[in-house]
């Protein structure tokens, strides 16, 4: 099993209706990726980017990621966020996370079963999720095989390199958040 498909980490809980503007404010789009990451959730939770640690998991409610096709998944990756859990994802946002190789799982009532600071464990290959702190867990439908393969490869571009459609020597470069940001769209 690929380590990208099974993720455990401390959770940060956010509410419903978080847009790509909330995650990646328009002013930050003019900045280089490392500087732009300092603005993630700035208007929702100022200072969050100083607290989040590599391996942490973002948990959100319904309508997570509404808005334009901004490269938010790359910002999360740059911050070290290991996975996303939400009660409901915007489909474009979800696909951008997959394309960037960022594990994402839809969990009913996620903001009720996970609390700030809990440890979550998700396994995309089985569809299982577990709150390691409270012992609550469950199963959701397993994502299609192609989606799992893209995530396990680190994103769509690294997968294409692994398959020989892009030069193999570019595979490591293609896994970087900077390339993921460029491939996710302009945010227009």
Protein Blocks (a to p, Z undefined) as FASTA:
>chain_A
ZZklpccdddddddehiafklmmgfklmmpcfklmmmmgoklmmghklmmpcghiacddd
ehihiacddfkllmmmmnopabdcdfbdcfklmmmmmmnopacdddehklmmpcehiacd
ddfknopacdfknopacddddddfklmmmmmnopaklmmmmnopacfklmmmmmpmklmm
mmnoghZZ
